[in-house]
Amino acid sequence: MSPVELIDYLETLPEPHILCDAHYRILAANRAYLRSFGSETPVVGRACYEVSHRYAAPCDRVGESCPLKQSQASGQRERVLHLHHTPMGEVYVNIELAPVRAGNGKIAFFVEKMEPLGGSYGMPAASALVGRAPAFRRMMELVGRVAPSDATVMLQGESGTGKELVARAIHDASRRAERPFVAVDCSGLTETLFESELFGHEKGSFTGASARRIGLVEAAAGGTLFLDELGDIPLGMQVKLLRLIETGTFRRVGGNEFLKSDVRLISATHRNLRAMVDDGRFRQDLYYRLNTFPIALPALRERREDIPLLAEALLERVAPGRELKLSAAALAALTAYDYPGNVRELRNVLERATLLSDGDVVEPEHLPDEVLHGALPSVAAKVDVGGTAVGSLADMEALFLRERFAHHEGNRRSLAAELGISERTLYRKLRKLRRPA
């Protein structure tokens, strides 16, 4: 197929596509790409890494995975998840790159399909998953893999890690995105109430059932049903949930007719279900049906470098219109704290701080004592719990870089990947610290 024929073909595709040569140069971009990712600056003739990442070198030279490089090595189609610069800001994008061979069998071009992963951003957004840390990106890679399918997903993580947000991101990136997303909180429901909530009931089926009521399974028809706190489902209800998964059928409470259900099931738990299976508190067959595609959500302390981004986003959400900022000392204390309640706790801490702050800057005195006293010693030394910031923002950044540089044993590439910056930017920052290059 000639380049002209390839370009004509790309214009028939509904998803964003670009055509590249072996030197990373963009030869064409279809209308779908320009609608989703276009800007005032033309993209044709420029390097893909410059357009998508604003890098001065290919992705694989700055600590990123490069699908074009991988495809050159394997000769096959390659898939990765990347953060791309778009008119909406930095957005996680599923990349699928396929080589196109010339008549002599050698790879001549590469066709790259890009699909934004809805609801997830590398930088703060009004209401979305936010993160750039390696642990967060590994989670998002799994989200990007499973979202287009109808596979049953189990989200595993501590309370407050954002399991419902991840479930919504999976739904938003699936073929069911235009259909309902229905969340069910399984905690605190008795067996009878749970069955009625999930499957609905017929008129007169129990005292107070004055009319037929559809359940949440029916309400989610064609869409996604999210079962939060799965470990709290009563044992007697688990067999009925298993029937729903295996046969796609259910009955309303008090009904005789089996109804069909077309829902995608996502569940979440902070409990050790494997141990509950061993103790007989959770059905083994249900566990294996729900655990088709497990995704572990990292605790906030496992992606500490995302705290400044999250704090900025959360301040906008809890105090819209105030344009609040964090002082260097407050940010240092927030970054050093371990957050047993994870992102939910960070949000609560910031909401409290906005109520205590009369100005436009959140200072250490606006933070709870447990945050100030729970800071890592090396960072806490920069904060006077009486409220006086000791050290500038540059001091805080320098301290943080030294700690992370030591953690990575001097490996600039891995540190740059963790921080979500290029090696060149990191090199300049380290030179300011008088580190050896």
C-alpha positions as CSV (number, residue, x, y, z in Angstrom):
1,M,0.0,0.0,0.0
2,S,1.4,3.4,-1.0
3,P,1.6,6.4,1.5
4,V,-1.3,8.1,-0.4
5,E,-3.4,5.0,-0.1
6,L,-2.6,4.7,3.6
7,I,-3.5,8.3,4.2
8,D,-6.8,7.8,2.4
9,Y,-7.5,4.7,4.5
10,L,-6.8,6.5,7.8
11,E,-9.4,9.1,7.0
12,T,-12.1,6.4,7.0
13,L,-11.3,5.3,10.6
14,P,-13.3,6.8,13.4
15,E,-10.4,6.6,16.0
16,P,-7.5,9.1,16.1
17,H,-4.6,7.7,13.9
18,I,-1.3,9.0,12.7
19,L,1.2,7.7,10.1
20,C,4.9,7.8,11.0
21,D,8.1,6.8,9.2
22,A,11.0,4.9,10.8
23,H,12.6,8.2,12.0
24,Y,9.6,9.1,14.2
25,R,8.4,11.7,11.7
26,I,4.6,12.2,11.4
27,L,3.6,11.9,7.7
28,A,-0.2,12.2,8.2
29,A,-2.9,12.6,10.8
30,N,-6.5,11.8,10.2
31,R,-9.5,14.1,11.0
32,A,-10.3,12.1,14.2
33,Y,-6.8,12.8,15.5
34,L,-7.0,16.5,14.8
35,R,-10.4,16.7,16.5
36,S,-9.0,15.0,19.7
37,F,-5.4,16.1,19.8
38,G,-5.0,18.9,17.3
39,S,-3.7,22.3,18.0
40,E,-2.9,25.5,16.1
41,T,0.6,24.1,15.4
42,P,0.6,21.6,12.5
43,V,1.8,18.1,13.4
44,V,2.8,16.8,10.0
45,G,6.5,16.8,9.5
46,R,7.3,16.9,13.2
47,A,8.5,14.1,15.4
48,C,5.9,12.1,17.3
49,Y,7.8,12.4,20.6
50,E,7.9,16.2,20.2
51,V,4.2,16.5,19.5
52,S,2.9,14.0,22.1
53,H,5.4,14.5,24.9
54,R,7.3,17.7,24.1
55,Y,10.5,15.7,24.3
56,A,13.7,16.6,22.4
57,A,14.5,12.9,22.0
58,P,12.6,9.6,21.4
59,C,10.7,8.2,24.4
60,D,13.1,5.3,25.0
61,R,16.0,7.7,25.5
62,V,14.2,9.6,28.3
63,G,13.0,6.6,30.4
64,E,9.7,6.0,28.5
65,S,8.6,2.9,26.6
66,C,8.6,3.6,22.8
67,P,6.1,1.5,20.8
68,L,7.8,2.4,17.5
69,K,11.2,1.2,18.8
70,Q,9.6,-2.0,20.2
71,S,7.8,-2.7,16.9
72,Q,11.1,-2.2,15.0
73,A,12.6,-4.9,17.2
74,S,9.7,-7.3,17.2
75,G,8.3,-6.7,13.8
76,Q,4.9,-6.9,15.3
77,R,2.0,-4.7,16.6
78,E,2.8,-3.1,20.0
79,R,0.7,-1.5,22.7
80,V,1.6,0.9,25.5
81,L,0.0,3.5,27.7
82,H,1.4,7.0,27.5
83,L,0.8,10.4,28.9
84,H,0.1,12.8,26.0
85,H,-0.1,16.6,25.9
86,T,-3.5,17.5,24.5
87,P,-5.7,20.6,24.4
88,M,-7.3,19.1,27.6
89,G,-4.0,18.9,29.4
90,E,-2.0,15.7,29.9
91,V,-4.2,12.7,29.3
92,Y,-3.5,9.0,29.5
93,V,-3.7,7.5,26.0
94,N,-3.8,3.9,24.9
95,I,-1.4,3.5,22.0
96,E,-1.6,0.7,19.5
97,L,1.1,0.8,16.8
98,A,1.2,-1.5,13.8
99,P,4.1,-1.8,11.3
100,V,3.3,-1.5,7.5
101,R,5.7,-3.4,5.2
102,A,6.8,-2.5,1.7
103,G,6.8,-5.0,-1.2
104,N,10.3,-6.2,-0.2
105,G,9.0,-7.2,3.2
106,K,10.8,-4.5,5.1
107,I,9.0,-2.2,7.5
108,A,8.3,1.1,5.7
109,F,5.8,2.9,7.9
110,F,4.0,2.7,11.2
111,V,0.3,3.3,11.8
112,E,-0.5,4.5,15.4
113,K,-4.0,4.4,16.9
114,M,-4.6,6.6,20.0
115,E,-7.5,6.2,22.4
116,P,-7.7,8.5,25.4
117,L,-8.4,6.7,28.7
118,G,-11.4,8.7,30.0
119,G,-11.3,10.3,33.4
120,S,-7.6,9.9,34.0
121,Y,-5.0,12.7,33.9
122,G,-1.3,13.2,34.5
123,M,-2.0,16.7,35.8
124,P,-4.8,18.1,38.0
125,A,-8.3,18.1,36.5
126,A,-11.6,19.1,37.8
127,S,-12.8,15.6,38.7
128,A,-10.6,12.7,37.6
129,L,-7.9,10.2,38.6
130,V,-4.7,12.1,38.9
131,G,-1.2,10.7,39.0
132,R,2.2,10.2,37.3
133,A,4.0,8.0,39.7
134,P,5.3,4.6,38.4
135,A,2.9,2.6,40.7
136,F,-0.1,4.7,39.4
137,R,1.0,4.3,35.8
138,R,1.3,0.5,36.2
139,M,-2.3,0.5,37.5
140,M,-3.5,2.6,34.6
141,E,-1.8,0.3,32.1
142,L,-4.0,-2.5,33.5
143,V,-7.0,-0.3,33.3
144,G,-6.2,0.5,29.7
145,R,-5.8,-3.2,28.9
146,V,-9.1,-4.4,30.4
147,A,-11.4,-1.5,29.8
148,P,-12.3,-2.3,26.1
149,S,-13.3,-5.9,27.1
150,D,-16.2,-7.2,29.1
151,A,-14.0,-9.1,31.5
152,T,-15.0,-9.1,35.2
153,V,-12.6,-6.9,37.2
154,M,-11.7,-6.9,40.9
155,L,-10.1,-3.8,42.4
156,Q,-8.0,-4.5,45.4
157,G,-6.7,-1.8,47.7
158,E,-6.9,0.0,51.0
159,S,-9.8,2.2,51.9
160,G,-9.6,5.6,50.4
161,T,-7.5,4.7,47.4
162,G,-10.2,5.7,44.9
163,K,-11.6,2.3,43.8
164,E,-14.9,3.8,42.6
165,L,-13.0,6.4,40.5
166,V,-11.0,3.6,38.9
167,A,-14.2,1.6,38.2
168,R,-15.6,4.7,36.5
169,A,-12.5,5.1,34.4
170,I,-12.8,1.5,33.3
171,H,-16.5,2.1,32.4
172,D,-15.7,5.4,30.6
173,A,-13.1,3.7,28.4
174,S,-15.3,0.8,27.6
175,R,-17.9,0.2,24.8
176,R,-20.5,0.6,27.5
177,A,-19.5,4.2,28.3
178,E,-22.8,5.7,27.0
179,R,-24.8,3.3,29.2
180,P,-25.4,3.6,33.0
181,F,-22.7,3.2,35.7
182,V,-24.4,1.9,38.9
183,A,-22.5,1.6,42.2
184,V,-23.7,-0.6,45.0
185,D,-22.3,-0.2,48.5
186,C,-22.4,-3.8,49.9
187,S,-21.5,-2.8,53.4
188,G,-24.1,-2.7,56.1
189,L,-26.9,-4.4,54.1
190,T,-28.8,-7.3,55.5
191,E,-29.3,-10.3,53.2
192,T,-33.0,-9.4,52.5
193,L,-32.3,-5.8,51.9
194,F,-29.3,-6.6,49.7
195,E,-31.4,-8.9,47.5
196,S,-34.1,-6.3,47.1
197,E,-31.6,-3.6,46.3
198,L,-29.7,-5.7,43.7
199,F,-32.6,-7.6,42.1
200,G,-35.7,-5.6,42.9
201,H,-39.0,-6.9,44.2
202,E,-42.6,-7.6,43.2
203,K,-45.6,-5.9,44.7
204,G,-46.6,-7.6,47.9
205,S,-43.5,-9.7,48.2
206,F,-42.9,-8.4,51.8
207,T,-44.4,-5.9,54.2
208,G,-44.1,-2.4,52.7
209,A,-43.6,-3.6,49.1
210,S,-46.6,-1.6,47.9
211,A,-45.4,-1.6,44.2
212,R,-43.0,-3.4,41.9
213,R,-39.5,-2.0,42.1
214,I,-36.7,-2.7,39.7
215,G,-33.3,-3.4,41.2
216,L,-29.9,-2.0,40.5
217,V,-29.0,-4.9,38.1
218,E,-31.9,-3.8,35.9
219,A,-31.0,-0.1,36.3
220,A,-27.5,-0.9,35.0
221,A,-28.8,-2.7,31.9
222,G,-26.3,-2.4,29.1
223,G,-23.8,-0.7,31.4
224,T,-21.6,-1.4,34.4
225,L,-22.5,-2.6,37.9
226,F,-19.9,-1.7,40.5
227,L,-20.0,-3.8,43.7
228,D,-18.1,-1.8,46.4
229,E,-16.9,-3.6,49.6
230,L,-17.5,-7.0,48.0
231,G,-16.3,-8.8,51.2
232,D,-19.4,-7.7,53.0
233,I,-21.9,-9.5,50.8
234,P,-23.9,-12.0,53.0
235,L,-22.9,-15.6,52.4
236,G,-26.5,-16.5,51.5
237,M,-26.6,-13.9,48.7
238,Q,-23.3,-15.0,47.2
239,V,-24.9,-18.0,45.4
240,K,-27.5,-15.7,43.7
241,L,-24.7,-13.4,42.6
242,L,-22.8,-16.4,41.2
243,R,-25.9,-17.3,39.2
244,L,-26.1,-13.8,37.8
245,I,-22.5,-14.0,36.7
246,E,-22.7,-17.5,35.2
247,T,-26.1,-17.4,33.5
248,G,-26.8,-13.7,33.2
249,T,-30.2,-14.3,34.9
250,F,-31.9,-13.3,38.1
251,R,-35.3,-13.1,39.8
252,R,-36.9,-10.2,41.7
253,V,-37.8,-10.9,45.3
254,G,-41.2,-12.5,45.3
255,G,-41.1,-13.2,41.5
256,N,-41.2,-16.4,39.6
257,E,-39.9,-15.2,36.2
258,F,-36.1,-15.3,35.4
259,L,-35.0,-12.1,33.9
260,K,-31.9,-11.6,31.6
261,S,-29.2,-9.2,32.5
262,D,-26.5,-7.5,30.3
263,V,-24.1,-5.8,32.7
264,R,-20.4,-5.7,33.1
265,L,-19.4,-6.4,36.7
266,I,-16.6,-4.6,38.5
267,S,-16.1,-5.3,42.2
268,A,-13.8,-3.8,44.9
269,T,-12.6,-4.8,48.3
270,H,-10.1,-3.8,50.9
271,R,-10.4,-7.3,52.6
272,N,-8.2,-10.4,52.0
273,L,-10.8,-12.4,50.1
274,R,-8.4,-15.3,49.7
275,A,-8.2,-15.6,53.5
276,M,-12.0,-15.3,53.7
277,V,-12.3,-18.2,51.2
278,D,-10.1,-20.3,53.4
279,D,-12.2,-19.5,56.5
280,G,-15.4,-20.4,54.7
281,R,-16.7,-16.8,54.8
282,F,-16.6,-16.3,51.0
283,R,-17.5,-18.8,48.3
284,Q,-14.5,-20.1,46.4
285,D,-16.4,-20.4,43.1
286,L,-17.6,-16.8,43.3
287,Y,-14.1,-15.6,44.2
288,Y,-12.6,-17.1,41.1
289,R,-15.4,-15.8,38.9
290,L,-15.0,-12.2,40.2
291,N,-11.2,-12.3,40.2
292,T,-10.8,-12.7,36.5
293,F,-8.8,-9.6,36.1
294,P,-7.5,-8.2,39.5
295,I,-6.0,-4.7,39.7
296,A,-4.1,-3.6,42.8
297,L,-4.6,0.1,43.7
298,P,-1.4,1.6,45.2
299,A,-1.7,3.2,48.6
300,L,-0.9,7.0,48.6
301,R,2.4,6.4,50.5
302,E,3.4,4.1,47.6
303,R,3.1,7.0,45.1
304,R,4.2,9.9,47.4
305,E,5.5,11.9,44.4
306,D,1.9,12.3,43.3
307,I,0.9,14.2,46.5
308,P,1.7,17.7,45.1
309,L,-0.5,17.0,42.0
310,L,-3.3,15.5,44.1
311,A,-3.2,18.4,46.6
312,E,-3.5,21.0,43.8
313,A,-6.4,19.1,42.2
314,L,-8.2,18.6,45.6
315,L,-7.8,22.2,46.6
316,E,-9.7,23.2,43.5
317,R,-12.4,20.7,44.4
318,V,-12.9,21.5,48.1
319,A,-12.5,25.3,47.7
320,P,-13.6,26.2,44.1
321,G,-12.8,29.8,43.2
322,R,-10.4,30.6,46.0
323,E,-7.2,29.9,44.1
324,L,-5.5,28.6,47.3
325,K,-1.9,27.6,47.2
326,L,0.3,25.5,49.6
327,S,3.3,27.0,51.2
328,A,6.6,25.1,50.7
329,A,6.6,24.0,54.3
330,A,3.0,22.8,54.2
331,L,3.6,20.9,51.0
332,A,6.7,19.3,52.5
333,A,4.7,18.1,55.5
334,L,1.9,16.8,53.3
335,T,4.3,14.9,51.1
336,A,6.1,13.3,54.1
337,Y,3.0,12.0,55.8
338,D,1.9,8.3,55.3
339,Y,-1.9,8.7,55.0
340,P,-3.5,5.6,56.5
341,G,-6.7,6.9,54.9
342,N,-5.1,7.5,51.6
343,V,-6.5,10.0,49.1
344,R,-9.7,10.3,51.1
345,E,-7.7,11.4,54.1
346,L,-5.7,13.9,52.0
347,R,-8.9,15.4,50.8
348,N,-10.2,15.7,54.4
349,V,-7.0,17.3,55.6
350,L,-7.1,19.9,52.8
351,E,-10.8,20.6,53.3
352,R,-10.1,21.3,57.0
353,A,-7.1,23.5,56.0
354,T,-9.2,25.6,53.7
355,L,-11.6,26.3,56.5
356,L,-8.8,27.4,58.8
357,S,-7.0,29.6,56.3
358,D,-8.3,33.1,55.9
359,G,-5.7,34.0,53.2
360,D,-4.8,32.5,49.9
361,V,-1.9,30.3,51.2
362,V,-2.2,27.1,53.3
363,E,0.4,27.1,56.0
364,P,1.6,24.3,58.4
365,E,-0.5,25.7,61.2
366,H,-3.6,24.9,59.1
367,L,-2.7,21.2,59.1
368,P,-3.6,18.6,61.7
369,D,-1.0,17.7,64.3
370,E,-0.9,14.0,63.1
371,V,0.3,15.3,59.7
372,L,3.0,17.5,61.1
373,H,4.2,15.0,63.7
374,G,4.0,12.1,61.1
375,A,6.3,13.7,58.7
376,L,9.6,12.0,57.8
377,P,12.3,13.3,60.1
378,S,14.4,14.7,57.2
379,V,11.5,16.7,55.9
380,A,9.9,17.5,59.2
381,A,13.1,19.3,60.1
382,K,12.2,21.9,57.6
383,V,8.9,22.7,59.3
384,D,8.3,24.5,62.6
385,V,5.1,23.1,64.0
386,G,4.4,26.5,65.4
387,G,3.7,27.6,61.9
388,T,7.0,29.2,60.7
389,A,8.3,27.8,57.4
390,V,12.0,27.1,57.6
391,G,13.5,26.9,54.1
392,S,12.3,27.9,50.7
393,L,10.5,25.9,48.1
394,A,13.9,25.4,46.4
395,D,15.2,24.0,49.6
396,M,12.3,21.5,49.8
397,E,12.8,20.4,46.2
398,A,16.5,20.0,46.7
399,L,15.9,17.9,49.8
400,F,13.4,15.8,48.0
401,L,15.7,15.3,45.0
402,R,18.6,14.3,47.2
403,E,16.5,11.7,49.0
404,R,15.1,10.2,45.7
405,F,18.5,10.3,44.0
406,A,20.0,8.3,46.8
407,H,17.0,5.9,46.7
408,H,17.7,5.2,43.0
409,E,21.4,4.8,43.7
410,G,22.3,7.6,41.2
411,N,20.3,6.1,38.3
412,R,19.1,9.3,36.5
413,R,16.9,7.4,34.0
414,S,14.8,5.6,36.7
415,L,14.5,8.8,38.8
416,A,13.4,10.8,35.8
417,A,10.8,8.1,35.0
418,E,9.5,8.2,38.6
419,L,9.2,12.0,38.6
420,G,7.6,12.1,35.2
421,I,10.2,14.5,33.7
422,S,12.9,14.1,31.0
423,E,16.4,13.1,31.8
424,R,17.6,16.5,30.5
425,T,15.3,18.4,33.0
426,L,16.5,16.2,35.8
427,Y,20.1,16.7,34.8
428,R,19.7,20.5,35.0
429,K,18.1,20.1,38.5
430,L,20.9,17.9,39.7
431,R,23.5,20.3,38.4
432,K,22.0,22.9,40.7
433,L,22.6,20.6,43.6
434,R,26.2,20.2,42.5
435,R,25.7,16.5,41.9
436,P,28.1,14.7,39.6
437,A,26.6,14.2,36.2
